């Protein structure tokens, strides 16, 4: 709705406030990926235990499961701009303290894990509010394309950040790279302070009763809003099964196909290029099919790319396979996210995004474990064909399923 054939994929960037936020978020995302890779490299030097090293990912994901939904509640009842500024300030402070501790020689494995947990806590509380703000500074017709551009920023930074960290770790050291991340947060803090207005209607005195009501309403929406429940269930199915590609790609490239680390980097980079393709095409595709059909197409295409990953042994063919996967994954992420930001009322968006964000993290964690477990029991090829088959059958089911309509009156009566 609201899209015209004259809309371009970069249309949201024509708005000065959104353009400033997008560029600042890109800098922050690059800094975050530099920090993530640096933390993994540093942990490998601090403690060689496989279990401890694996806890780096746990420390990054667990806060999202614990605090994304509370963050959504805060974002609906309190000033979102203030939440974003305070959480980014907190994250910048933690990154600076990590740099100081590392430089001074006080960094240990458990200090590193605790710091990563605190950083991810700030991110979990931040995201529902920051994403809901975007939907209020753009015309409704461009909110979904803004979600596409946000996904493009994430994938672009994922290509650049790890490369910078890998290249500079030995020469600059982890303390310097942690400092770079801390500084990257300052850009987005400045933009929100200078260009984004406070949401005065959301200011309430702090109250545990209000927070409790927010939690209760959030679960009410999940239970009673058929459209929201439909989107969450569909996204959980997709991300649980599709995340097997991210989990198994290093194994398939390096061990199964006996390729080099350089090959893995290029094949992984193809996923990011797929996101660029999605950003340039999705605004045209949206003119022809519904959001529901686009995520269904993502499910079907991803099923074929999982089979391709299990059957293809040529570097060139794997590049093409990951291009299609990157396109399908990015289309699913941006469409699910854009629908929540554009199609639901502003007063409940943060809670809906919080539930979606927590579901997204949980699905990826379950999918990574599930894919590894299936490979151990059934072998690589059979396990991936099984995952692809389930995803393809689900895609067919959703192809014929009718997406529920949004019941706005039910929301107004209970908020």
C-alpha positions as CSV (number, residue, x, y, z in Angstrom):
1,X,0.0,0.0,0.0
2,X,1.3,3.4,-0.9
3,X,4.0,2.1,-3.2
4,X,4.2,3.4,-6.8
5,X,6.2,2.3,-9.7
6,X,8.2,5.5,-9.3
7,X,9.4,4.6,-5.8
8,X,13.1,3.7,-5.7
9,X,14.9,1.4,-3.3
10,X,16.8,4.4,-1.9
11,X,13.7,6.6,-1.4
12,X,13.9,6.7,2.4
13,X,17.4,8.1,2.2
14,X,16.0,11.3,0.6
15,X,14.7,12.3,4.1
16,X,17.5,14.1,5.9
17,X,16.7,12.7,9.4
18,X,16.5,9.1,8.2
19,X,19.6,9.5,6.1
20,X,21.6,10.7,9.1
21,X,20.3,7.9,11.3
22,X,21.1,5.3,8.6
23,X,24.7,6.5,8.1
24,X,25.3,6.7,11.8
25,X,23.8,3.2,12.3
26,X,26.1,1.9,9.5
27,X,29.1,3.3,11.4
28,X,27.8,1.7,14.6
29,X,27.2,-1.7,12.9
30,X,30.7,-1.7,11.4
31,X,32.1,-1.0,14.9
32,X,30.0,-3.7,16.4
33,X,31.3,-6.3,13.9
34,X,34.8,-5.2,14.6
35,X,34.2,-5.6,18.3
36,X,32.6,-9.1,17.8
37,X,35.5,-10.5,15.8
38,X,38.0,-8.9,18.1
39,X,36.3,-10.4,21.2
40,X,36.4,-13.9,19.6
41,X,40.1,-13.5,18.7
42,X,41.0,-12.2,22.2
43,X,39.0,-15.0,23.9
44,X,41.0,-17.6,21.9
45,X,44.2,-16.1,23.4
46,X,42.8,-15.8,27.0
47,X,41.4,-19.3,27.2
48,X,41.8,-22.1,24.7
49,X,38.8,-24.1,26.1
50,X,36.3,-24.8,23.3
51,X,33.4,-24.4,25.8
52,X,34.6,-21.0,27.0
53,X,35.1,-19.8,23.4
54,X,31.6,-20.9,22.6
55,X,30.2,-18.9,25.5
56,X,31.1,-15.7,23.5
57,X,28.1,-16.4,21.3
58,X,26.0,-17.3,24.3
59,X,26.9,-14.0,26.0
60,X,25.9,-12.2,22.8
61,X,22.5,-14.0,22.3
62,X,21.2,-14.6,25.8
63,X,20.5,-11.0,26.7
64,X,18.3,-10.7,23.5
65,X,16.2,-13.6,24.7
66,X,16.0,-12.1,28.2
67,X,15.6,-8.3,27.6
68,X,14.2,-7.7,24.1
69,X,10.6,-8.1,25.3
70,X,11.1,-5.8,28.3
71,X,12.8,-3.4,26.0
72,X,9.7,-3.4,23.8
73,X,7.5,-2.6,26.8
74,X,9.8,0.3,27.8
75,X,9.7,1.6,24.2
76,X,5.9,1.7,24.1
77,X,5.4,3.5,27.5
78,X,8.4,5.8,27.7
79,X,10.2,8.2,25.4
80,X,11.9,6.1,22.7
81,X,14.5,8.8,21.9
82,X,15.7,8.8,25.5
83,X,15.9,5.0,25.6
84,X,18.0,5.0,22.5
85,X,20.4,7.7,23.7
86,X,20.8,6.1,27.2
87,X,21.3,2.6,25.9
88,X,23.9,3.6,23.2
89,X,25.7,5.7,25.9
90,X,25.7,2.7,28.2
91,X,27.1,0.5,25.4
92,X,29.8,3.1,24.5
93,X,30.9,3.2,28.1
94,X,31.1,-0.6,28.3
95,X,33.2,-0.7,25.1
96,X,35.6,2.0,26.5
97,X,36.0,0.1,29.8
98,X,36.8,-3.0,27.8
99,X,39.5,-1.1,26.0
100,X,40.9,0.3,29.2
101,X,40.9,-3.1,30.9
102,X,42.6,-4.8,27.9
103,X,45.2,-2.1,27.6
104,X,46.0,-2.2,31.4
105,X,46.2,-6.0,31.4
106,X,43.2,-6.6,33.5
107,X,41.1,-8.4,30.9
108,X,40.2,-12.0,31.7
109,X,38.0,-14.5,30.0
110,X,35.1,-14.0,32.5
111,X,35.5,-10.2,32.4
112,X,35.2,-10.4,28.6
113,X,32.1,-12.6,28.8
114,X,30.5,-10.3,31.3
115,X,31.2,-7.2,29.2
116,X,29.8,-8.8,26.1
117,X,26.7,-9.7,28.1
118,X,26.2,-6.1,29.1
119,X,26.7,-4.8,25.6
120,X,24.1,-7.2,24.2
121,X,21.7,-6.2,27.1
122,X,22.0,-2.6,25.8
123,X,21.3,-3.8,22.3
124,X,18.3,-5.8,23.3
125,X,16.7,-2.9,25.1
126,X,17.6,-0.5,22.4
127,X,16.3,-2.2,19.3
128,X,12.5,-2.2,19.8
129,X,12.6,1.5,20.6
130,X,15.0,2.5,17.8
131,X,13.1,0.5,15.1
132,X,9.8,1.9,16.2
133,X,11.2,5.4,15.9
134,X,12.0,4.9,12.3
135,X,8.4,4.2,11.5
136,X,7.4,7.7,12.9
137,X,9.9,9.8,10.9
138,X,9.1,8.4,7.4
139,X,5.9,8.3,5.3
140,X,4.1,5.0,5.8
141,X,4.7,4.1,2.2
142,X,8.5,4.1,2.8
143,X,8.7,2.3,6.2
144,X,9.0,-1.1,4.6
145,X,11.8,0.0,2.3
146,X,13.6,1.5,5.3
147,X,13.6,-2.0,6.8
148,X,15.2,-3.2,3.6
149,X,17.9,-0.5,3.9
150,X,18.5,-1.4,7.5
151,X,19.1,-5.0,6.5
152,X,21.4,-3.8,3.8
153,X,23.4,-1.8,6.3
154,X,23.7,-4.8,8.6
155,X,25.0,-7.1,5.8
156,X,27.3,-4.5,4.4
157,X,28.9,-3.9,7.8
158,X,29.1,-7.7,8.3
159,X,31.3,-7.8,5.2
160,X,33.5,-4.8,6.2
161,X,33.8,-5.1,10.0
162,X,35.3,-8.6,10.3
163,X,37.8,-7.8,7.6
164,X,39.0,-4.7,9.4
165,X,39.3,-6.7,12.7
166,X,41.2,-9.5,11.1
167,X,43.6,-7.2,9.3
168,X,44.2,-4.8,12.2
169,X,44.1,-7.1,15.2
170,X,47.8,-7.9,15.1
171,X,49.0,-4.4,14.3
172,X,46.6,-2.3,16.5
173,X,45.7,-4.7,19.2
174,X,42.3,-5.5,20.8
175,X,42.2,-2.4,23.0
176,X,42.4,-0.1,20.0
177,X,39.6,-2.0,18.2
178,X,37.4,-1.9,21.3
179,X,37.9,1.9,21.3
180,X,36.9,2.1,17.7
181,X,33.6,0.4,18.6
182,X,33.0,2.8,21.6
183,X,33.6,5.8,19.3
184,X,31.2,4.3,16.6
185,X,28.3,4.6,19.1
186,X,28.9,8.3,19.6
187,X,27.8,9.0,16.0
188,X,24.4,7.6,16.5
189,X,24.0,9.2,20.0
190,X,24.8,12.6,18.4
191,X,22.3,12.1,15.6
192,X,19.5,11.2,17.9
193,X,20.2,14.1,20.3
194,X,20.5,16.6,17.4
195,X,17.9,15.5,14.9
196,X,15.2,13.3,16.6
197,X,12.4,14.9,18.7
198,X,11.2,13.4,21.9
199,X,8.0,11.5,21.8
200,X,6.2,13.5,24.5
201,X,3.0,11.5,24.4
202,X,4.9,8.5,25.7
203,X,6.3,10.1,28.8
204,X,5.0,8.4,31.9
205,X,6.4,8.3,35.5
206,X,8.2,5.0,36.1
207,X,5.9,2.4,37.5
208,X,6.2,-1.4,37.9
209,X,2.4,-1.6,37.5
210,X,2.7,0.1,34.1
211,X,5.5,-2.3,33.1
212,X,3.5,-5.3,34.3
213,X,0.5,-4.1,32.2
214,X,2.9,-3.7,29.2
215,X,4.0,-7.4,29.5
216,X,0.4,-8.5,29.9
217,X,-0.7,-6.5,26.8
218,X,2.2,-7.9,24.8
219,X,1.2,-11.5,25.4
220,X,-2.4,-10.5,24.8
221,X,-1.4,-9.3,21.3
222,X,0.4,-12.5,20.6
223,X,-2.6,-14.5,21.7
224,X,-5.4,-12.5,20.2
225,X,-4.0,-10.8,17.1
226,X,-4.1,-13.4,14.4
227,X,-2.0,-11.4,12.0
228,X,0.8,-10.9,14.5
229,X,0.7,-14.5,15.6
230,X,0.8,-15.6,11.9
231,X,3.9,-13.5,11.3
232,X,5.7,-14.7,14.4
233,X,5.0,-18.4,13.7
234,X,6.0,-18.1,10.1
235,X,9.2,-16.2,11.0
236,X,10.2,-18.7,13.6
237,X,9.8,-21.6,11.1
238,X,11.8,-19.8,8.5
239,X,14.7,-18.6,10.7
240,X,15.0,-21.9,12.6
241,X,15.5,-23.9,9.3
242,X,17.3,-21.2,7.2
243,X,19.9,-20.5,9.9
244,X,21.3,-24.0,9.2
245,X,23.1,-22.3,6.2
246,X,25.0,-19.9,8.5
247,X,25.7,-22.8,11.0
248,X,26.9,-25.3,8.4
249,X,28.6,-23.1,5.8
250,X,32.1,-23.1,7.4
251,X,31.9,-26.9,7.7
252,X,30.7,-27.4,4.2
253,X,33.2,-25.1,2.6
254,X,36.4,-25.9,4.5
255,X,35.9,-29.5,5.7
256,X,33.4,-31.1,3.3
257,X,34.6,-29.4,0.1
258,X,38.2,-28.9,1.3
259,X,38.4,-25.2,0.3
260,X,40.5,-22.4,1.8
261,X,39.6,-19.8,4.4
262,X,39.9,-17.3,1.6
263,X,37.2,-19.2,-0.4
264,X,35.0,-19.2,2.7
265,X,35.3,-15.4,3.0
266,X,34.3,-14.9,-0.6
267,X,31.4,-17.3,-0.4
268,X,30.2,-15.7,2.8
269,X,30.6,-12.3,1.1
270,X,28.2,-13.5,-1.7
271,X,25.4,-13.5,1.0
272,X,26.0,-9.8,1.5
273,X,25.8,-9.2,-2.2
274,X,22.5,-11.0,-2.2
275,X,21.3,-8.5,0.3
276,X,22.3,-5.7,-2.0
277,X,20.3,-7.4,-4.8
278,X,17.3,-7.6,-2.5
279,X,17.5,-3.9,-1.6
280,X,17.6,-3.0,-5.3
281,X,14.7,-5.3,-6.4
282,X,12.3,-5.6,-3.5
283,X,10.5,-2.3,-4.1
284,X,9.6,-3.6,-7.6
285,X,8.6,-7.0,-6.4
286,X,6.3,-5.4,-3.8
287,X,4.3,-3.9,-6.7
288,X,3.5,-7.3,-8.0
289,X,3.0,-9.5,-4.9
290,X,2.0,-9.2,-1.2
291,X,4.4,-9.2,1.8
292,X,3.0,-12.6,2.7
293,X,3.9,-14.0,-0.7
294,X,7.4,-12.5,-0.6
295,X,8.3,-14.3,2.7
296,X,6.8,-17.5,1.2
297,X,9.0,-17.1,-1.9
298,X,11.9,-16.7,0.6
299,X,11.0,-20.0,2.2
300,X,10.9,-21.9,-1.2
301,X,14.1,-20.3,-2.5
302,X,16.0,-20.9,0.7
303,X,15.0,-24.6,0.6
304,X,16.6,-25.0,-2.8
305,X,19.8,-23.1,-1.6
306,X,20.1,-25.5,1.4
307,X,20.0,-28.5,-1.1
308,X,22.5,-26.6,-3.3
309,X,24.9,-26.2,-0.4
310,X,24.7,-30.0,0.3
311,X,25.2,-31.0,-3.4
312,X,27.4,-28.4,-5.0
313,X,31.2,-28.7,-4.8
314,X,32.3,-26.0,-7.2
315,X,33.4,-22.6,-5.9
316,X,31.5,-20.8,-8.6
317,X,28.3,-22.7,-8.1
318,X,28.5,-22.1,-4.3
319,X,28.9,-18.4,-4.9
320,X,25.7,-18.4,-7.0
321,X,23.9,-20.5,-4.4
322,X,24.8,-18.1,-1.6
323,X,23.8,-15.1,-3.8
324,X,20.3,-16.6,-3.9
325,X,20.4,-17.4,-0.2
326,X,21.4,-13.9,0.7
327,X,18.6,-12.5,-1.5
328,X,16.0,-14.8,0.1
329,X,17.2,-14.3,3.7
330,X,17.4,-10.5,3.3
331,X,13.9,-10.4,1.7
332,X,12.5,-12.4,4.6
333,X,14.2,-10.3,7.4
334,X,13.3,-7.0,5.9
335,X,9.7,-8.0,5.0
336,X,8.9,-9.4,8.5
337,X,10.4,-6.4,10.1
338,X,8.9,-3.9,7.8
339,X,5.4,-5.4,8.2
340,X,5.6,-5.0,12.0
341,X,6.8,-1.4,11.7
342,X,4.4,-0.2,9.0
343,X,1.1,-2.2,9.4
344,X,0.6,-2.1,13.2
345,X,-0.4,0.9,15.3
346,X,2.4,3.1,16.7
347,X,1.4,2.6,20.4
348,X,2.2,-1.1,20.3
349,X,5.1,-1.3,17.8
350,X,8.0,-1.5,20.3
351,X,6.4,-4.5,22.1
352,X,5.7,-6.3,18.8
353,X,9.3,-5.7,17.6
354,X,10.6,-6.9,21.0
355,X,8.7,-10.2,20.7
356,X,9.9,-10.6,17.1
357,X,13.5,-9.7,18.1
358,X,13.5,-12.3,20.9
359,X,11.9,-14.9,18.5
360,X,14.5,-14.2,15.9
361,X,17.4,-14.8,18.3
362,X,15.8,-17.9,19.7
363,X,15.1,-19.4,16.3
364,X,18.6,-18.9,15.1
365,X,20.0,-20.5,18.3
366,X,17.7,-23.5,18.0
367,X,18.4,-23.8,14.2
368,X,22.1,-23.8,14.7
369,X,21.9,-26.6,17.4
370,X,19.3,-28.5,15.4
371,X,21.4,-28.5,12.2
372,X,24.5,-29.7,14.0
373,X,22.6,-32.4,15.8
374,X,21.0,-33.7,12.6
375,X,24.4,-33.7,10.8
376,X,25.9,-35.8,13.6
377,X,23.1,-38.4,13.4
378,X,22.2,-38.5,9.7
379,X,25.3,-37.2,7.9
380,X,25.7,-33.9,6.1
381,X,23.8,-34.6,2.9
382,X,20.8,-36.3,4.4
383,X,20.5,-33.8,7.2
384,X,20.5,-30.8,4.9
385,X,18.0,-32.5,2.5
386,X,15.7,-33.1,5.5
387,X,16.0,-29.5,6.6
388,X,15.3,-28.2,3.1
389,X,12.4,-30.6,2.6
390,X,10.7,-29.4,5.8
391,X,11.2,-25.8,4.8
392,X,9.9,-26.5,1.2
393,X,6.7,-28.2,2.6
394,X,6.1,-25.2,4.9
395,X,6.6,-22.9,2.0
396,X,3.9,-24.8,0.0
397,X,1.6,-24.7,3.0
398,X,2.0,-20.9,3.4
399,X,1.6,-20.5,-0.4
400,X,-2.0,-21.7,-0.1
401,X,-2.6,-20.3,3.4
402,X,-4.5,-17.0,3.7
403,X,-2.8,-14.3,5.9
404,X,-5.2,-13.0,8.5
405,X,-6.3,-9.3,8.5
406,X,-5.3,-6.9,11.2
407,X,-8.1,-6.3,13.8
408,X,-7.4,-2.7,14.8
409,X,-10.4,-2.3,17.0
410,X,-9.2,-5.1,19.3
411,X,-5.9,-3.2,19.8
412,X,-7.6,0.1,20.6
413,X,-9.8,-1.4,23.2
414,X,-6.9,-3.0,25.1
415,X,-4.2,-0.3,25.1
